[in-house]
Amino acid sequence: MKTQITELFGVEVYTDKAVRVGTVDDAILNIDTKKVDALAVGDLNPELVQMKGFTGIKVPYRIIKSIGDIIIIRHFTNMFPKNESK
């Protein structure tokens, strides 16, 4: 399946554990290989601990599992807060 890069802008990004990461702002291309290297994701989920203070992140294309109405990436446990009692 081929998709125009511009069709990805604004698409929601979730992990395969159903955690919202953010929305696609841009695509980072490798001119030499003519492939997408990463997606720039903004409007980040405020629950992402390691992302506090950042307005966006680069999601490597290799961790993307699926692209459709939403984008699904592999879930990384260390990216998210541990459940703590308040």
PDB file of N, CA, C and O in Angstrom:
ATOM      1  N   MET A   1       0.838  -1.174   0.000  1.00  0.00           N
ATOM      2  CA  MET A   1       0.000   0.000   0.000  1.00  0.00           C
ATOM      3  C   MET A   1       0.886   1.241   0.000  1.00  0.00           C
ATOM      4  O   MET A   1       1.802   1.358   0.814  1.00  0.00           O
ATOM      5  N   LYS A   2       0.613   2.147  -0.900  1.00  0.00           N
ATOM      6  CA  LYS A   2       1.362   3.399  -0.961  1.00  0.00           C
ATOM      7  C   LYS A   2       0.483   4.514  -0.412  1.00  0.00           C
ATOM      8  O   LYS A   2      -0.729   4.540  -0.625  1.00  0.00           O
ATOM      9  N   THR A   3       1.122   5.427   0.296  1.00  0.00           N
ATOM     10  CA  THR A   3       0.421   6.553   0.896  1.00  0.00           C
ATOM     11  C   THR A   3       1.213   7.818   0.620  1.00  0.00           C
ATOM     12  O   THR A   3       2.443   7.809   0.677  1.00  0.00           O
ATOM     13  N   GLN A   4       0.519   8.900   0.323  1.00  0.00           N
ATOM     14  CA  GLN A   4       1.176  10.192   0.198  1.00  0.00           C
ATOM     15  C   GLN A   4       1.623  10.633   1.586  1.00  0.00           C
ATOM     16  O   GLN A   4       0.884  10.468   2.557  1.00  0.00           O
ATOM     17  N   ILE A   5       2.820  11.189   1.686  1.00  0.00           N
ATOM     18  CA  ILE A   5       3.326  11.638   2.987  1.00  0.00           C
ATOM     19  C   ILE A   5       2.389  12.657   3.610  1.00  0.00           C
ATOM     20  O   ILE A   5       2.163  12.634   4.820  1.00  0.00           O
ATOM     21  N   THR A   6       1.843  13.547   2.800  1.00  0.00           N
ATOM     22  CA  THR A   6       0.973  14.587   3.348  1.00  0.00           C
ATOM     23  C   THR A   6      -0.296  14.017   3.978  1.00  0.00           C
ATOM     24  O   THR A   6      -0.917  14.677   4.811  1.00  0.00           O
ATOM     25  N   GLU A   7      -0.687  12.810   3.595  1.00  0.00           N
ATOM     26  CA  GLU A   7      -1.860  12.172   4.194  1.00  0.00           C
ATOM     27  C   GLU A   7      -1.608  11.761   5.635  1.00  0.00           C
ATOM     28  O   GLU A   7      -2.555  11.513   6.382  1.00  0.00           O
ATOM     29  N   LEU A   8      -0.335  11.686   6.038  1.00  0.00           N
ATOM     30  CA  LEU A   8       0.012  11.294   7.406  1.00  0.00           C
ATOM     31  C   LEU A   8      -0.094  12.464   8.382  1.00  0.00           C
ATOM     32  O   LEU A   8      -0.243  12.250   9.585  1.00  0.00           O
ATOM     33  N   PHE A   9      -0.018  13.688   7.882  1.00  0.00           N
ATOM     34  CA  PHE A   9      -0.049  14.853   8.764  1.00  0.00           C
ATOM     35  C   PHE A   9      -1.376  14.916   9.506  1.00  0.00           C
ATOM     36  O   PHE A   9      -2.446  14.847   8.901  1.00  0.00           O
ATOM     37  N   GLY A  10      -1.290  15.047  10.832  1.00  0.00           N
ATOM     38  CA  GLY A  10      -2.485  15.129  11.658  1.00  0.00           C
ATOM     39  C   GLY A  10      -3.027  13.791  12.125  1.00  0.00           C
ATOM     40  O   GLY A  10      -3.972  13.748  12.912  1.00  0.00           O
ATOM     41  N   VAL A  11      -2.439  12.690  11.650  1.00  0.00           N
ATOM     42  CA  VAL A  11      -2.906  11.357  12.043  1.00  0.00           C
ATOM     43  C   VAL A  11      -2.441  11.071  13.479  1.00  0.00           C
ATOM     44  O   VAL A  11      -1.302  11.367  13.839  1.00  0.00           O
ATOM     45  N   GLU A  12      -3.332  10.494  14.290  1.00  0.00           N
ATOM     46  CA  GLU A  12      -3.027  10.148  15.677  1.00  0.00           C
ATOM     47  C   GLU A  12      -2.057   8.966  15.724  1.00  0.00           C
ATOM     48  O   GLU A  12      -2.143   8.045  14.912  1.00  0.00           O
ATOM     49  N   VAL A  13      -1.130   9.007  16.690  1.00  0.00           N
ATOM     50  CA  VAL A  13      -0.158   7.935  16.890  1.00  0.00           C
ATOM     51  C   VAL A  13      -0.429   7.291  18.243  1.00  0.00           C
ATOM     52  O   VAL A  13      -0.511   7.972  19.265  1.00  0.00           O
ATOM     53  N   TYR A  14      -0.566   5.966  18.234  1.00  0.00           N
ATOM     54  CA  TYR A  14      -0.807   5.174  19.447  1.00  0.00           C
ATOM     55  C   TYR A  14       0.208   4.047  19.509  1.00  0.00           C
ATOM     56  O   TYR A  14       0.753   3.630  18.487  1.00  0.00           O
ATOM     57  N   THR A  15       0.459   3.555  20.725  1.00  0.00           N
ATOM     58  CA  THR A  15       1.280   2.356  20.860  1.00  0.00           C
ATOM     59  C   THR A  15       0.375   1.141  20.695  1.00  0.00           C
ATOM     60  O   THR A  15      -0.850   1.262  20.692  1.00  0.00           O
ATOM     61  N   ASP A  16       0.986  -0.021  20.559  1.00  0.00           N
ATOM     62  CA  ASP A  16       0.198  -1.246  20.439  1.00  0.00           C
ATOM     63  C   ASP A  16      -0.428  -1.663  21.764  1.00  0.00           C
ATOM     64  O   ASP A  16      -1.097  -2.694  21.837  1.00  0.00           O
ATOM     65  N   LYS A  17      -0.213  -0.862  22.820  1.00  0.00           N
ATOM     66  CA  LYS A  17      -0.884  -1.070  24.109  1.00  0.00           C
ATOM     67  C   LYS A  17      -1.955   0.005  24.316  1.00  0.00           C
ATOM     68  O   LYS A  17      -2.407   0.226  25.440  1.00  0.00           O
ATOM     69  N   ALA A  18      -2.357   0.667  23.240  1.00  0.00           N
ATOM     70  CA  ALA A  18      -3.437   1.662  23.232  1.00  0.00           C
ATOM     71  C   ALA A  18      -3.135   2.927  24.030  1.00  0.00           C
ATOM     72  O   ALA A  18      -4.040   3.530  24.606  1.00  0.00           O
ATOM     73  N   VAL A  19      -1.855   3.333  24.065  1.00  0.00           N
ATOM     74  CA  VAL A  19      -1.469   4.581  24.708  1.00  0.00           C
ATOM     75  C   VAL A  19      -1.275   5.632  23.614  1.00  0.00           C
ATOM     76  O   VAL A  19      -0.497   5.437  22.680  1.00  0.00           O
ATOM     77  N   ARG A  20      -2.000   6.752  23.745  1.00  0.00           N
ATOM     78  CA  ARG A  20      -1.874   7.829  22.759  1.00  0.00           C
ATOM     79  C   ARG A  20      -0.526   8.516  22.929  1.00  0.00           C
ATOM     80  O   ARG A  20      -0.147   8.887  24.040  1.00  0.00           O
ATOM     81  N   VAL A  21       0.198   8.686  21.820  1.00  0.00           N
ATOM     82  CA  VAL A  21       1.493   9.352  21.842  1.00  0.00           C
ATOM     83  C   VAL A  21       1.334  10.802  21.405  1.00  0.00           C
ATOM     84  O   VAL A  21       1.829  11.702  22.084  1.00  0.00           O
ATOM     85  N   GLY A  22       0.652  11.050  20.286  1.00  0.00           N
ATOM     86  CA  GLY A  22       0.466  12.403  19.767  1.00  0.00           C
ATOM     87  C   GLY A  22      -0.045  12.346  18.345  1.00  0.00           C
ATOM     88  O   GLY A  22      -0.667  11.366  17.935  1.00  0.00           O
ATOM     89  N   THR A  23       0.225  13.414  17.586  1.00  0.00           N
ATOM     90  CA  THR A  23      -0.200  13.469  16.186  1.00  0.00           C
ATOM     91  C   THR A  23       1.004  13.779  15.295  1.00  0.00           C
ATOM     92  O   THR A  23       1.950  14.446  15.716  1.00  0.00           O
ATOM     93  N   VAL A  24       0.950  13.291  14.078  1.00  0.00           N
ATOM     94  CA  VAL A  24       2.051  13.485  13.128  1.00  0.00           C
ATOM     95  C   VAL A  24       2.069  14.940  12.660  1.00  0.00           C
ATOM     96  O   VAL A  24       1.070  15.466  12.170  1.00  0.00           O
ATOM     97  N   ASP A  25       3.242  15.580  12.823  1.00  0.00           N
ATOM     98  CA  ASP A  25       3.444  16.953  12.351  1.00  0.00           C
ATOM     99  C   ASP A  25       4.214  16.998  11.044  1.00  0.00           C
ATOM    100  O   ASP A  25       3.988  17.875  10.210  1.00  0.00           O
ATOM    101  N   ASP A  26       5.130  16.044  10.868  1.00  0.00           N
ATOM    102  CA  ASP A  26       6.006  16.097   9.701  1.00  0.00           C
ATOM    103  C   ASP A  26       6.647  14.729   9.486  1.00  0.00           C
ATOM    104  O   ASP A  26       6.548  13.844  10.336  1.00  0.00           O
ATOM    105  N   ALA A  27       7.300  14.571   8.347  1.00  0.00           N
ATOM    106  CA  ALA A  27       8.039  13.350   8.044  1.00  0.00           C
ATOM    107  C   ALA A  27       9.491  13.721   7.785  1.00  0.00           C
ATOM    108  O   ALA A  27       9.779  14.744   7.164  1.00  0.00           O
ATOM    109  N   ILE A  28      10.398  12.888   8.263  1.00  0.00           N
ATOM    110  CA  ILE A  28      11.827  13.105   8.065  1.00  0.00           C
ATOM    111  C   ILE A  28      12.292  12.104   7.025  1.00  0.00           C
ATOM    112  O   ILE A  28      12.197  10.894   7.232  1.00  0.00           O
ATOM    113  N   LEU A  29      12.798  12.610   5.900  1.00  0.00           N
ATOM    114  CA  LEU A  29      13.160  11.771   4.774  1.00  0.00           C
ATOM    115  C   LEU A  29      14.668  11.602   4.668  1.00  0.00           C
ATOM    116  O   LEU A  29      15.432  12.510   4.996  1.00  0.00           O
ATOM    117  N   ASN A  30      15.085  10.427   4.206  1.00  0.00           N
ATOM    118  CA  ASN A  30      16.484  10.178   3.876  1.00  0.00           C
ATOM    119  C   ASN A  30      16.589  10.329   2.366  1.00  0.00           C
ATOM    120  O   ASN A  30      16.091   9.491   1.615  1.00  0.00           O
ATOM    121  N   ILE A  31      17.232  11.393   1.929  1.00  0.00           N
ATOM    122  CA  ILE A  31      17.319  11.697   0.500  1.00  0.00           C
ATOM    123  C   ILE A  31      18.083  10.620  -0.254  1.00  0.00           C
ATOM    124  O   ILE A  31      17.725  10.283  -1.383  1.00  0.00           O
ATOM    125  N   ASP A  32      19.144  10.069   0.363  1.00  0.00           N
ATOM    126  CA  ASP A  32      19.970   9.067  -0.316  1.00  0.00           C
ATOM    127  C   ASP A  32      19.199   7.781  -0.601  1.00  0.00           C
ATOM    128  O   ASP A  32      19.286   7.231  -1.699  1.00  0.00           O
ATOM    129  N   THR A  33      18.434   7.297   0.402  1.00  0.00           N
ATOM    130  CA  THR A  33      17.706   6.039   0.221  1.00  0.00           C
ATOM    131  C   THR A  33      16.289   6.251  -0.307  1.00  0.00           C
ATOM    132  O   THR A  33      15.606   5.298  -0.683  1.00  0.00           O
ATOM    133  N   LYS A  34      15.854   7.516  -0.330  1.00  0.00           N
ATOM    134  CA  LYS A  34      14.504   7.864  -0.802  1.00  0.00           C
ATOM    135  C   LYS A  34      13.421   7.171   0.022  1.00  0.00           C
ATOM    136  O   LYS A  34      12.416   6.697  -0.507  1.00  0.00           O
ATOM    137  N   LYS A  35      13.661   7.128   1.347  1.00  0.00           N
ATOM    138  CA  LYS A  35      12.717   6.498   2.272  1.00  0.00           C
ATOM    139  C   LYS A  35      12.461   7.416   3.461  1.00  0.00           C
ATOM    140  O   LYS A  35      13.230   8.338   3.730  1.00  0.00           O
ATOM    141  N   VAL A  36      11.366   7.146   4.168  1.00  0.00           N
ATOM    142  CA  VAL A  36      11.045   7.879   5.384  1.00  0.00           C
ATOM    143  C   VAL A  36      11.897   7.316   6.516  1.00  0.00           C
ATOM    144  O   VAL A  36      11.889   6.110   6.761  1.00  0.00           O
ATOM    145  N   ASP A  37      12.637   8.195   7.212  1.00  0.00           N
ATOM    146  CA  ASP A  37      13.453   7.768   8.355  1.00  0.00           C
ATOM    147  C   ASP A  37      12.658   7.797   9.649  1.00  0.00           C
ATOM    148  O   ASP A  37      12.792   6.907  10.489  1.00  0.00           O
ATOM    149  N   ALA A  38      11.825   8.831   9.809  1.00  0.00           N
ATOM    150  CA  ALA A  38      11.088   9.003  11.067  1.00  0.00           C
ATOM    151  C   ALA A  38       9.896   9.911  10.832  1.00  0.00           C
ATOM    152  O   ALA A  38       9.801  10.597   9.814  1.00  0.00           O
ATOM    153  N   LEU A  39       8.990   9.898  11.797  1.00  0.00           N
ATOM    154  CA  LEU A  39       7.873  10.833  11.801  1.00  0.00           C
ATOM    155  C   LEU A  39       8.064  11.788  12.970  1.00  0.00           C
ATOM    156  O   LEU A  39       8.411  11.366  14.073  1.00  0.00           O
ATOM    157  N   ALA A  40       7.838  13.065  12.730  1.00  0.00           N
ATOM    158  CA  ALA A  40       7.877  14.061  13.796  1.00  0.00           C
ATOM    159  C   ALA A  40       6.482  14.114  14.400  1.00  0.00           C
ATOM    160  O   ALA A  40       5.508  14.407  13.707  1.00  0.00           O
ATOM    161  N   VAL A  41       6.390  13.830  15.692  1.00  0.00           N
ATOM    162  CA  VAL A  41       5.101  13.749  16.376  1.00  0.00           C
ATOM    163  C   VAL A  41       5.014  14.877  17.402  1.00  0.00           C
ATOM    164  O   VAL A  41       5.909  15.047  18.229  1.00  0.00           O
ATOM    165  N   GLY A  42       3.939  15.635  17.338  1.00  0.00           N
ATOM    166  CA  GLY A  42       3.689  16.724  18.279  1.00  0.00           C
ATOM    167  C   GLY A  42       2.396  16.487  19.019  1.00  0.00           C
ATOM    168  O   GLY A  42       1.850  15.384  18.985  1.00  0.00           O
ATOM    169  N   ASP A  43       1.896  17.521  19.693  1.00  0.00           N
ATOM    170  CA  ASP A  43       0.679  17.412  20.510  1.00  0.00           C
ATOM    171  C   ASP A  43       0.781  16.173  21.397  1.00  0.00           C
ATOM    172  O   ASP A  43      -0.115  15.330  21.435  1.00  0.00           O
ATOM    173  N   LEU A  44       1.918  16.094  22.114  1.00  0.00           N
ATOM    174  CA  LEU A  44       2.233  14.894  22.887  1.00  0.00           C
ATOM    175  C   LEU A  44       1.291  14.667  24.056  1.00  0.00           C
ATOM    176  O   LEU A  44       0.773  15.610  24.654  1.00  0.00           O
ATOM    177  N   ASN A  45       1.086  13.411  24.364  1.00  0.00           N
ATOM    178  CA  ASN A  45       0.330  12.991  25.526  1.00  0.00           C
ATOM    179  C   ASN A  45       1.083  13.471  26.772  1.00  0.00           C
ATOM    180  O   ASN A  45       2.244  13.107  26.957  1.00  0.00           O
ATOM    181  N   PRO A  46       0.450  14.279  27.629  1.00  0.00           N
ATOM    182  CA  PRO A  46       1.142  14.800  28.814  1.00  0.00           C
ATOM    183  C   PRO A  46       1.531  13.721  29.820  1.00  0.00           C
ATOM    184  O   PRO A  46       2.311  13.985  30.735  1.00  0.00           O
ATOM    185  N   GLU A  47       1.004  12.522  29.667  1.00  0.00           N
ATOM    186  CA  GLU A  47       1.339  11.420  30.572  1.00  0.00           C
ATOM    187  C   GLU A  47       2.700  10.800  30.270  1.00  0.00           C
ATOM    188  O   GLU A  47       3.184   9.972  31.041  1.00  0.00           O
ATOM    189  N   LEU A  48       3.317  11.188  29.167  1.00  0.00           N
ATOM    190  CA  LEU A  48       4.619  10.625  28.808  1.00  0.00           C
ATOM    191  C   LEU A  48       5.690  11.290  29.663  1.00  0.00           C
ATOM    192  O   LEU A  48       6.055  12.441  29.422  1.00  0.00           O
ATOM    193  N   VAL A  49       6.184  10.582  30.640  1.00  0.00           N
ATOM    194  CA  VAL A  49       7.118  11.141  31.624  1.00  0.00           C
ATOM    195  C   VAL A  49       8.388  11.679  30.992  1.00  0.00           C
ATOM    196  O   VAL A  49       8.772  12.817  31.261  1.00  0.00           O
ATOM    197  N   GLN A  50       9.041  10.896  30.167  1.00  0.00           N
ATOM    198  CA  GLN A  50      10.320  11.317  29.609  1.00  0.00           C
ATOM    199  C   GLN A  50      10.175  12.424  28.578  1.00  0.00           C
ATOM    200  O   GLN A  50      11.176  12.963  28.104  1.00  0.00           O
ATOM    201  N   MET A  51       8.965  12.764  28.230  1.00  0.00           N
ATOM    202  CA  MET A  51       8.753  13.767  27.196  1.00  0.00           C
ATOM    203  C   MET A  51       8.415  15.146  27.761  1.00  0.00           C
ATOM    204  O   MET A  51       8.249  16.093  26.992  1.00  0.00           O
ATOM    205  N   LYS A  52       8.309  15.281  29.069  1.00  0.00           N
ATOM    206  CA  LYS A  52       7.934  16.561  29.656  1.00  0.00           C
ATOM    207  C   LYS A  52       8.917  17.640  29.231  1.00  0.00           C
ATOM    208  O   LYS A  52      10.131  17.437  29.253  1.00  0.00           O
ATOM    209  N   GLY A  53       8.379  18.785  28.846  1.00  0.00           N
ATOM    210  CA  GLY A  53       9.209  19.897  28.416  1.00  0.00           C
ATOM    211  C   GLY A  53       9.508  19.890  26.927  1.00  0.00           C
ATOM    212  O   GLY A  53      10.051  20.864  26.405  1.00  0.00           O
ATOM    213  N   PHE A  54       9.170  18.824  26.242  1.00  0.00           N
ATOM    214  CA  PHE A  54       9.394  18.740  24.804  1.00  0.00           C
ATOM    215  C   PHE A  54       8.087  19.017  24.069  1.00  0.00           C
ATOM    216  O   PHE A  54       7.011  18.669  24.553  1.00  0.00           O
ATOM    217  N   THR A  55       8.184  19.639  22.907  1.00  0.00           N
ATOM    218  CA  THR A  55       6.982  19.886  22.114  1.00  0.00           C
ATOM    219  C   THR A  55       6.769  18.795  21.078  1.00  0.00           C
ATOM    220  O   THR A  55       5.703  18.718  20.468  1.00  0.00           O
ATOM    221  N   GLY A  56       7.777  17.950  20.874  1.00  0.00           N
ATOM    222  CA  GLY A  56       7.637  16.883  19.901  1.00  0.00           C
ATOM    223  C   GLY A  56       8.746  15.861  20.028  1.00  0.00           C
ATOM    224  O   GLY A  56       9.739  16.072  20.723  1.00  0.00           O
ATOM    225  N   ILE A  57       8.552  14.743  19.338  1.00  0.00           N
ATOM    226  CA  ILE A  57       9.546  13.679  19.316  1.00  0.00           C
ATOM    227  C   ILE A  57       9.669  13.143  17.894  1.00  0.00           C
ATOM    228  O   ILE A  57       8.789  13.353  17.059  1.00  0.00           O
ATOM    229  N   LYS A  58      10.777  12.447  17.632  1.00  0.00           N
ATOM    230  CA  LYS A  58      10.940  11.732  16.378  1.00  0.00           C
ATOM    231  C   LYS A  58      10.648  10.266  16.645  1.00  0.00           C
ATOM    232  O   LYS A  58      11.253   9.658  17.529  1.00  0.00           O
ATOM    233  N   VAL A  59       9.735   9.705  15.892  1.00  0.00           N
ATOM    234  CA  VAL A  59       9.416   8.286  15.999  1.00  0.00           C
ATOM    235  C   VAL A  59      10.081   7.581  14.821  1.00  0.00           C
ATOM    236  O   VAL A  59       9.689   7.793  13.673  1.00  0.00           O
ATOM    237  N   PRO A  60      11.088   6.740  15.094  1.00  0.00           N
ATOM    238  CA  PRO A  60      11.760   6.033  13.997  1.00  0.00           C
ATOM    239  C   PRO A  60      10.767   5.186  13.202  1.00  0.00           C
ATOM    240  O   PRO A  60       9.911   4.509  13.773  1.00  0.00           O
ATOM    241  N   TYR A  61      10.893   5.235  11.902  1.00  0.00           N
ATOM    242  CA  TYR A  61       9.965   4.505  11.045  1.00  0.00           C
ATOM    243  C   TYR A  61       9.999   3.008  11.304  1.00  0.00           C
ATOM    244  O   TYR A  61       8.997   2.324  11.095  1.00  0.00           O
ATOM    245  N   ARG A  62      11.128   2.490  11.752  1.00  0.00           N
ATOM    246  CA  ARG A  62      11.263   1.047  11.975  1.00  0.00           C
ATOM    247  C   ARG A  62      10.391   0.529  13.114  1.00  0.00           C
ATOM    248  O   ARG A  62      10.141  -0.675  13.182  1.00  0.00           O
ATOM    249  N   ILE A  63       9.912   1.407  14.023  1.00  0.00           N
ATOM    250  CA  ILE A  63       9.057   0.929  15.118  1.00  0.00           C
ATOM    251  C   ILE A  63       7.570   1.069  14.798  1.00  0.00           C
ATOM    252  O   ILE A  63       6.716   0.737  15.621  1.00  0.00           O
ATOM    253  N   ILE A  64       7.268   1.560  13.599  1.00  0.00           N
ATOM    254  CA  ILE A  64       5.866   1.666  13.192  1.00  0.00           C
ATOM    255  C   ILE A  64       5.374   0.283  12.783  1.00  0.00           C
ATOM    256  O   ILE A  64       5.974  -0.389  11.944  1.00  0.00           O
ATOM    257  N   LYS A  65       4.267  -0.122  13.397  1.00  0.00           N
ATOM    258  CA  LYS A  65       3.695  -1.433  13.100  1.00  0.00           C
ATOM    259  C   LYS A  65       2.618  -1.354  12.029  1.00  0.00           C
ATOM    260  O   LYS A  65       2.479  -2.267  11.215  1.00  0.00           O
ATOM    261  N   SER A  66       1.848  -0.251  12.027  1.00  0.00           N
ATOM    262  CA  SER A  66       0.715  -0.159  11.121  1.00  0.00           C
ATOM    263  C   SER A  66       0.364   1.305  10.853  1.00  0.00           C
ATOM    264  O   SER A  66       0.452   2.156  11.739  1.00  0.00           O
ATOM    265  N   ILE A  67      -0.036   1.576   9.605  1.00  0.00           N
ATOM    266  CA  ILE A  67      -0.509   2.905   9.234  1.00  0.00           C
ATOM    267  C   ILE A  67      -1.869   2.737   8.580  1.00  0.00           C
ATOM    268  O   ILE A  67      -2.025   1.980   7.622  1.00  0.00           O
ATOM    269  N   GLY A  68      -2.844   3.449   9.109  1.00  0.00           N
ATOM    270  CA  GLY A  68      -4.200   3.429   8.567  1.00  0.00           C
ATOM    271  C   GLY A  68      -4.909   4.682   9.029  1.00  0.00           C
ATOM    272  O   GLY A  68      -4.402   5.789   8.851  1.00  0.00           O
ATOM    273  N   ASP A  69      -6.087   4.514   9.627  1.00  0.00           N
ATOM    274  CA  ASP A  69      -6.798   5.665  10.198  1.00  0.00           C
ATOM    275  C   ASP A  69      -6.008   6.249  11.362  1.00  0.00           C
ATOM    276  O   ASP A  69      -6.108   7.441  11.652  1.00  0.00           O
ATOM    277  N   ILE A  70      -5.224   5.407  12.027  1.00  0.00           N
ATOM    278  CA  ILE A  70      -4.272   5.827  13.053  1.00  0.00           C
ATOM    279  C   ILE A  70      -2.946   5.138  12.746  1.00  0.00           C
ATOM    280  O   ILE A  70      -2.882   4.234  11.913  1.00  0.00           O
ATOM    281  N   ILE A  71      -1.888   5.578  13.431  1.00  0.00           N
ATOM    282  CA  ILE A  71      -0.586   4.929  13.292  1.00  0.00           C
ATOM    283  C   ILE A  71      -0.301   4.205  14.591  1.00  0.00           C
ATOM    284  O   ILE A  71      -0.443   4.774  15.674  1.00  0.00           O
ATOM    285  N   ILE A  72       0.101   2.955  14.484  1.00  0.00           N
ATOM    286  CA  ILE A  72       0.409   2.143  15.664  1.00  0.00           C
ATOM    287  C   ILE A  72       1.908   1.870  15.683  1.00  0.00           C
ATOM    288  O   ILE A  72       2.485   1.404  14.701  1.00  0.00           O
ATOM    289  N   ILE A  73       2.530   2.176  16.838  1.00  0.00           N
ATOM    290  CA  ILE A  73       3.956   1.923  17.011  1.00  0.00           C
ATOM    291  C   ILE A  73       4.151   0.902  18.125  1.00  0.00           C
ATOM    292  O   ILE A  73       3.236   0.634  18.904  1.00  0.00           O
ATOM    293  N   ARG A  74       5.350   0.338  18.191  1.00  0.00           N
ATOM    294  CA  ARG A  74       5.665  -0.585  19.286  1.00  0.00           C
ATOM    295  C   ARG A  74       5.679   0.175  20.604  1.00  0.00           C
ATOM    296  O   ARG A  74       6.127   1.319  20.665  1.00  0.00           O
ATOM    297  N   HIS A  75       5.191  -0.461  21.644  1.00  0.00           N
ATOM    298  CA  HIS A  75       5.138   0.121  22.975  1.00  0.00           C
ATOM    299  C   HIS A  75       6.461  -0.125  23.689  1.00  0.00           C
ATOM    300  O   HIS A  75       6.958  -1.251  23.715  1.00  0.00           O
ATOM    301  N   PHE A  76       7.025   0.921  24.263  1.00  0.00           N
ATOM    302  CA  PHE A  76       8.243   0.802  25.056  1.00  0.00           C
ATOM    303  C   PHE A  76       7.913   1.174  26.485  1.00  0.00           C
ATOM    304  O   PHE A  76       7.538   2.312  26.766  1.00  0.00           O
ATOM    305  N   THR A  77       8.050   0.220  27.386  1.00  0.00           N
ATOM    306  CA  THR A  77       7.682   0.411  28.780  1.00  0.00           C
ATOM    307  C   THR A  77       8.402   1.596  29.413  1.00  0.00           C
ATOM    308  O   THR A  77       7.782   2.353  30.160  1.00  0.00           O
ATOM    309  N   ASN A  78       9.688   1.779  29.137  1.00  0.00           N
ATOM    310  CA  ASN A  78      10.437   2.862  29.767  1.00  0.00           C
ATOM    311  C   ASN A  78      10.035   4.247  29.272  1.00  0.00           C
ATOM    312  O   ASN A  78      10.512   5.252  29.797  1.00  0.00           O
ATOM    313  N   MET A  79       9.166   4.310  28.272  1.00  0.00           N
ATOM    314  CA  MET A  79       8.699   5.579  27.748  1.00  0.00           C
ATOM    315  C   MET A  79       7.539   6.134  28.581  1.00  0.00           C
ATOM    316  O   MET A  79       7.212   7.318  28.490  1.00  0.00           O
ATOM    317  N   PHE A  80       6.932   5.285  29.379  1.00  0.00           N
ATOM    318  CA  PHE A  80       5.719   5.655  30.090  1.00  0.00           C
ATOM    319  C   PHE A  80       5.898   5.558  31.587  1.00  0.00           C
ATOM    320  O   PHE A  80       6.735   4.790  32.061  1.00  0.00           O
ATOM    321  N   PRO A  81       5.113   6.338  32.355  1.00  0.00           N
ATOM    322  CA  PRO A  81       5.259   6.324  33.810  1.00  0.00           C
ATOM    323  C   PRO A  81       4.848   4.993  34.422  1.00  0.00           C
ATOM    324  O   PRO A  81       3.989   4.285  33.894  1.00  0.00           O
ATOM    325  N   LYS A  82       5.467   4.673  35.526  1.00  0.00           N
ATOM    326  CA  LYS A  82       5.058   3.484  36.261  1.00  0.00           C
ATOM    327  C   LYS A  82       3.821   3.847  37.084  1.00  0.00           C
ATOM    328  O   LYS A  82       3.682   4.981  37.543  1.00  0.00           O
ATOM    329  N   ASN A  83       2.928   2.877  37.266  1.00  0.00           N
ATOM    330  CA  ASN A  83       1.728   3.123  38.075  1.00  0.00           C
ATOM    331  C   ASN A  83       2.132   3.300  39.519  1.00  0.00           C
ATOM    332  O   ASN A  83       2.657   2.380  40.146  1.00  0.00           O
ATOM    333  N   GLU A  84       1.889   4.474  40.039  1.00  0.00           N
ATOM    334  CA  GLU A  84       2.214   4.762  41.433  1.00  0.00           C
ATOM    335  C   GLU A  84       0.969   5.200  42.159  1.00  0.00           C
ATOM    336  O   GLU A  84       0.130   5.889  41.580  1.00  0.00           O
ATOM    337  N   SER A  85       0.827   4.820  43.412  1.00  0.00           N
ATOM    338  CA  SER A  85      -0.307   5.262  44.207  1.00  0.00           C
ATOM    339  C   SER A  85      -0.047   6.682  44.663  1.00  0.00           C
ATOM    340  O   SER A  85       1.077   7.034  45.020  1.00  0.00           O
ATOM    341  N   LYS A  86      -1.082   7.489  44.651  1.00  0.00           N
ATOM    342  CA  LYS A  86      -0.951   8.873  45.096  1.00  0.00           C
ATOM    343  C   LYS A  86      -1.414   9.036  46.502  1.00  0.00           C
ATOM    344  O   LYS A  86      -1.374  10.142  47.040  1.00  0.00           O
TER     345      LYS A  86
END
